[in-house]
Amino acid sequence: MPVTDPRAEFLASLDTSLSQNAFIKLVLARHVGQEPELQRLIVKLATIKGEPCLSFVYRYKTRDITKNFSLVDGQQFIAEALPDTFKNAHLLTLTDELQLEFSKKNKASLHRNKQQQERAAPELGHDREKKRFLELNRPFLQDLGVTDQQGQLIPSMSRKWKQINKFIEVFSHAFASSRLAGADAPVRVADFGSGKGYLTFAIHDYLANSLQRQAQVTGVELRPDMVELCNAAAASLEHPGLVFECGDVRSVVPSEIDVMIALHACDVATDYAIHTGIRCGAAIIMCSPCCHKEIRLQIQSPGLLKPMLQYGLHLGQQAEMVTDSLRALLLDACGYETKVFEFISLEHTNKNKMILAVRRDTSGPSGEALARIEELKAFYGIREQRLQTLLQEDGLLG
């Protein structure tokens, strides 16, 4: 019998699995190359612009980097990496499981296990990956206390994990529909009231790792201890372009922003945040407002609504609805496509409203929106709305 070459047999099996649509996953391990932080490579199938390709996830100690190759280039890369860069390769197909190992002297051995029952074929394409938006194995989640040392979700953080994922899902759809999607320049993000940095880290991670875009993300927070904590985490986790500053939306005013975020900004702080986003020409504005005090103190109940608004609870709900409707109309007047919706279920947080605005290609004051604003103010006897005042002072409403 002819003597077989384990390496050649392994590469031939890889090629066959790809040509017969039987490939599931390949893992290259026992790294011996020039990058000491690199631990392994995970290879899966993906579809880019309608063409099948191999998606390589470079797994480092503190981060993941994804690169996509054509099937031919990907196989060539794998062949060149064995055994000079990796000493172990594990191939999983619909029918086989192959393990290629190299000794210190590069002597190869191949182990093959036939599957008793054929596995289900993997879903080809990026749609399945995009639905996840964020993986639990991301290093920053462990550093911020969302996952444990094994990368498992800490039960008490399940609600926070759902909020983070929903936030990234909302942002991803807004990003895809904005002018930022087709650009190459770094994405500049300001997150006002960043707190412990859960969402700030998440958006930086999504931009840098999932979308492979350069990102300049700034978290702005009033509490110095939180700023120090987040900057330390960003430095240790190698998040270039992610910084935290002490201040608020009135004291830290960037000259240019592509994405403005302000979640749970109290009362008129939301107005200042939206004003900052509009003034800086942000392509995306994301706000989760709360504590609608300014309008509540001004509302004069129209005669027909007095029986309903005599109750404090109803008056508060009405003030919230009127305030955020005015904000949405003002964003519309300034050239934004605006949505107001439930950000996440009330079972996870009672501050669940999101105002999402994506800048339209055409801008300029909208006379129709401005007329609706004045009608609404007159109906409820509202004298002033802070965002409108700020925009008028800057001459942004004509």
N, C-alpha and C positions, 0 to 999 in steps of 0.2 A: 504494500500500500504506500502511496506517496505521502511524504511528510508534509503536513499542513502548517501554514504560518498563522498562529493565533490572531495576530494583529490584522493581517490581510482578511482572514475569515470574518473578523468582527466588523471591519469596514465594509466588506461585501454584504453582510447582513443588514447593516445600517442602510446602504444604498437600496437593497431589495425592499426593506420596510417602507422607505419613502416612495419608491416607484409603485408599490402595491397598496399604498394608503393604509399601511398597517403600523406606522410609527406612532408611538405615544409620547415617550420622553427619553432623554439622554442626560446623564449626569456625569461630569468629569470631576474627579476628586483627587486627593493626595497631591496637591499643587507643589511643584518644585521649581517654578519659574522665577522671574525677576521681581514679581510683586509680592512682598511678604504678607500683605494684608489680605490678599485674595485667597478665599477658602475653596470655592468650587464654581463650576459653571453648570447651569441648568438650561437645557435646550428643549424647546417645544415648537410645534408648528403654529404659524400665524398666517393671516392673509393681509397683505398690504396692497392697496389699490387693485384688488381683485386677483393678485398673484400670490401663490403660496411661497412662504419663506420660512427660514429658521430663526426663531427669536432666542437670543442668548441672554440669560440673566447672570451677570457677573456678581457673585455674592461675596462681599467683603465683610470684615468684622462689624463695621458700623453702617454699611449702606449697600444698596443694590444698584447696579447700572445695567440697563437693557440696550442691546444692540441687535439689529436685524440684518440678516444676510440672505442672499439668494440660496436656493438649495445647493447649487454647484459650489459657490464660494464657502458656504457653511460646512459642507463635507470636506472641502480642502483644508479649511481651518482645523477641523477636528483631526484629520489625518496628520497634519503637521504638529499638533499639540501632543500627540502620543508617540513616544513616552517622554519627550524632552520637557514638557510643561506640566503634564498630568500623568500620574502613574496608575490611575484607576479610571475605568469607564464602565458605566452601568447603562445598558440599553433595554428599554421596555417596549415591546411591540404587542400587537393583538394576540400573537400566538406564542411568543418566546420571551425569555428573560436572559440576557447575556451579561456576563461579568468578565471584563478584561483586566488583568492585573500584571504589573511589571515588578520584578525584583530589583534590588539595588544595582544589579549588574544588567538590568534591562532585559532579563529573560521573561518572555511573555507566557501567560497561561490563560486559557479561556474556559469558562464554565457556562454551560447552557442548560436552562430548565424549560422544558415544554409545558405549556399551560394545558391543564385538563379541560378547562372551559374557556372558550374564546372571550376576551374582554370586549367591552363596548368601545366603539371607536370614539376618539376624543372629538370635541367640537372644534372645527377649524375656524380660525378667525379671531378678531379682537373683540367682537361683541361680548362674548362671555367674560373676558377679562375686564372690560370696561364697566360691566355691571357691578363689579366688586368695588371699583374706584380706589380702595385702599386695603392693603393686606395687613393682617395682624402681626406679621413678622417684621414690620418696619421698626428699626432700632429706636426711633424717638418715642414710640408708644411705650416701650419698656422704661425709658428714662423718665417719662412723665407719669409713670405709675398706672398706665392703662393695662399693660400686660405684665406677666411675671417673667422670671429669668428663662423659662422654657418657651416664651412667646405665646403663652396662653392668656386669654382674656380673664382679668380679675373680675369675679362676679359683681362686685359692688360698682364696677365701672361700666357695666353693660349699657346703661342709659347714655353715658357720655360717648361711648363707642358708636352708638346709633346716631347721635347728634353729629359727630364728626363725619361719619359716612354720608349722612344726608346733606350736610353742608357741601362736601366735595362733589356729590352728585348734582346739586343745584348749580354750583360753580362751573362744573364741567360743561353743562348744557349752555349756560350763559357764555362761557368762553368760546365754545364752538360757533355760536351765532354772532360773535362780536368781530370787530376789525382785527383783534389781536391774533385770531386763529391763523390768518394768512401772513403774518409778519415774522421777521427774524430777530428783531431787536429784543433785548431783555425786557421781561415783564415786571413793571414796578408796582408793588402792592403796599398799601398802608392799612394796617389793622388797628383801629382805635379801640382802646379798652381791651387789650389782648389778654389780660389776666395771666393765667398759668401757661398760656401759649399753645393750647391744644390745637385750635384751628389755625393759628399762625404757622406752626410746624407742619400741619397737614397740607396747607395750601402750597407751602414751599416745597414739600416733598412731592406733591402731585405735579407741580410745574417742572421741577428739576428731574425727577425720576420717571414718572409716567409719561409726561409730554416731551421730555428731553429738551426743555427750554431753559435758557438762562433766566434767573429770577432774582430780583432785588426786593426782598420782603422786609418791611419794617413793622415791628409790633410796638405800639405806643400804650404805655400803662402808667397810671399814677403812682402805684406802690413800688418803691425802690427795691424791696426785697424780691418781688416778682420779676422785675427787670434783671436783677443780678442772677437769679435762678435760671431764667430763660437764656440769658447770654452765655452762661456757663454750659448749659446743655447744648446750645447751638455750636459752641466751640469744640466740645468733647465729641459730638456726633458728626463733626465735619460737614456742617451745613453752610457752605460759602454763599454769601449774599443774604444771610438771615441775621438781622440785628434787632435789638430791643432798646427803646429809648424811654426815659422817664418824662411824662407829661400827659397832656390831654389834647383833644381836637382843637382847642383854642390856642394852645401854646406851641404845638408842633405842627407847622403848616408847610408841607413839602411844596415845591414849585411845580412838580409834575407827578401825576399819579395815573396809572393805567387801571388799577383796581382799587376801589375804596370800600373798606369793610368796617362796619360799626354795629356790633351785636350787643343788644341790651343797653344801649346808650340812653340814659335817663332823661326824660322830658325834652327840653330844647337842645340837649347835647346831640340828639339825633338830627336836629335841624342844622346845627353847625357842621356836623359830619357830612350831610348831604350837600351843603353849600360848598364845603371844601372839595368834594368830588366833582361837582359841576364846575367850579371855578378853575380846577386843575385839568378839566377836560377828560376826566376818567371815562374809559370805555365801559366799565362795569361798576355799578354801585349796589352794594348789598347791606341792608340795614334790618335789624330786628329791634324795633322801638319798644319802649315801655314808659310807664309813669307819665301819662298825658295830662299834665297839670295845667299848662298854659291855657289851653282851650276850655278846659272844664270850668275854670274860674270866670270865663267870659260868656259862656253859653247862656242865652236867654231863651227859655223854652217857648217855642211858637204855641199859640193858643190851642191848636188841635193836639199838640203833643204833651201839653202840661199834665194830663192824667197819667201818662206813661213815664215822663221824666221827673215826677215828684219823688221817685224812689232813687236813693243814692246809687244803687247798683246799676240801674238803667242809665242814669245820667253819666256814670263813669264809662259804660260801654259806648254810649253815644259820643262822648268826647273823644274816645279812642278812634271810633270809626270816622268821625269828622276830621280829626287831626291827620290821620294817615291818608284819607281821601284827598285832602288839600296838598299833602306832600306829593302824592302820586300825580296829581294834576300839574303841580309846579314842575316836576321832573318832565312830564309830557310837554309842557310849555317850553322847556329848555332843550328839547330835541332828543328825549329818551323814550324808548319803548318800555313801559312800566307795568309790572305785575305786583299784586298784593295777594299773598296766599299763606296757607298754614305751612310753616316750615317743618314742623315735626309734631307728632301726636301729642295731645295734652297729657297723656299718661307719662310722658318723658319730661316735659317742662311746661309751666303755665305761661312762659314768655315764648309763644310759638309762632308769632306773625313775622313774615319776611316781606320787605319791600325790595324788589329786584328791578333794577333799571339797566338797560343796555342801550348805549348811544346809537341813534339812527345815523345813516349816511348823510341825511339832510338835517341841518340844524336851524335854529332861529326861533324866536318867540312864536308860539301858537296862539292866535287871537281867540280861537274857540275855547281852548283850555283856560285862558285868562278870564274869559267871560263867565265860565262855569264857576271859577274860584270866587269871583265877586258875588255871584248869585247865592252860592252856598254860605258865604260870610254874612250876607244880608239876611238870609233866612234865619240864621241862628244868632244874629246880633254880634258877630265876632268883629272886634275892632282891629286886632293885629294877629298875624301869624309869623313866627320868628323867621322861618326859612324865606318867606316872601319878602320880609323886610331886608334880610341880608342880601338877597338877590337884587332887589331894587337899588340898594346902596351901591352895589357893584355895577349897576347898569346892565344886568344880565336879563332883565325882563322888558327892556325897551322903555 
